Amino acid sequence: MDVTGTPEERIQMFLDFTSKSDTSRIGPYVKLESVRADGPHPGVTFSFTVDECHNNSSNNMHGGAIATLFDWATSMPLALVCKPGFWSFMGVSRNLDVSYLRPAPVGTECLVEAEIVSVGRNMAMLRGILRRKSDGAILATCNHDKVQTDPPASKI
């Protein structure tokens, strides 16, 4: 996959790519808000509105849908540091730890903040926060560990 362009273009490219193949019903509901490419913790913020397809029997966003959103969103900052042979395939999850704090009813406009805590040759630690857009209240948090799966750059 081509990993050139501005930080915003790189994130948008991965957003477009994953939305086309998304079977989880997350990608089409996400919009890029901002990118923070500088500093020790590069990150991305997305907007997301809870749809009926994400709800549980209480008409709130299902915990599994929140975990899927975090799995997807916290992987996106890796597009800011990837290059051939280094995280260009976004890796695979090793651990995803989600804490649910408040419900997110259908129709809630949210912000999903995702950042790189640490990234190395083989492992990455990522962090996510799901906030209610209207007042900034934290709805859920996550820690996401990934393992790199790229073949060596010489074989790409």
N, C-alpha and C positions, 0 to 999 in steps of 0.2 A: 504494500500500500504506500502511496506517495505521502511523505510526511514533511512536505515543504510548506512555505507560506507563513503568514502572520499567526500569532497564537490564536486569534479569533477564527481565522480561516481553518486552522488545524482542528480546532474543536468542532466547528461547523461541519467539516468534512466527515469526522467520525460520527457526529450526530446524524447527518444525512444517511451515512452508510448503515448505522445500526437501526435507524427508524425504518428503513426499507425492509430489513430482514427481521424486524421485531415481532415476535409472536406473543410477547408478554403484555401487550397493550400499554406500554409505558412510553416508548419513543414518540408516538404521534401527539402526545399530550404535553411534551416538554419543549420549552423554548429557551434558547441561550440568552442570559441576561448580562453577564459580565465575565471577564477572564482576568486573572491576576497571574501573570507569567513571571514576574520578578520576585525576588526575595527567597527566603529559605523554604517557604511552603507554597508553591504554585497551586492555584485553585481556580475553580469554575463555579459560577452560580447560575442555576436554571430556575425558571418559573414553571409551575406545574399546577393544574387544576384537577382536583379529585373528581372523577367521572363515575357514573353508576357502574361501569364495568369493573371498577376497583373496589366496590363496596362489599361489606359483609352483611349479615342479617340485621345488624343494628344501624344500617345505612351510614356506616363510617368506613374509612379506608381499611381494607383487610390487612392484617399484619404481614401476610405473605406478599401482598402488593407493595407494602412499604419496604420490605426487605429486598424485593426485586428492583424497586426504584433506587435504593441505595447501592445495590450490586452494580447496576448500570451507571449511575451518576458518579460514584466514587472512582470508577475506572477511567472516566473521561480526562481528569488532569494528567494522566499518563501520556496523552497526546501532546502535552507541552514539553515533554522531555524525551520522547521516543526518537529513535533513528534506526536505520537498518541494523538488525541484530540486537537491539536494545529497546524492548517494550513496544515495538511497532505492532505486535499482535495482541497487545493489552493484557497478556497473561491469563492465568486462571485463578479462581478464588481458592484460598487455603483455609480461610476463616472469615466469617461474617457475623459480627456480634451486634445485635440491634437492641436498643432500649426504647421502649414505647412509653411516652410520658403523658400525652393527651390525645383524645380522638381527633380525627380529621374527617368531618362529615362531608358527604357528597356536595360538591359545589365550592368547597374551600379552596381559595387561591393560596398557594404555598410557594416558598422559595426553598430550593435544595442547594445547600452549600457543600462543596466537595473540595478537599485539598489533599496534597501529598504531605504526609508527615515525614516519611523517609523512603528513599528509593535507591536500591543498589543494583548490582549486576544480575542477581537472581531473585531478590525478594523486594516487595514494596509494602509499606504500611500507609493506609489511606484513612481519612476521617470524613464523616458526613453529618450534617445537621439538617433536619426538616423543620422549617419554621412556617407559622401562619403569616401570610404576607401583611395582613391588616394591622397586626400589633407586634410582630416579631416573636411571639410566644413559641418556644421550642416544643415541637410535637413528638419528635423522635431523634435519636442520635445513633451513630454506628461507627465501629472500627472495622476496617476491612483489610485483610492481609492477602497478598497475591504472590504467585510464583510466575516468573517469566518463562515463556514457552517459545520464544523466537529461535529459529535456527541461526547458526553463526552467519554473520553478514556476508561472508564469502560464498555462502550457499543460497543467497536470496537473489 
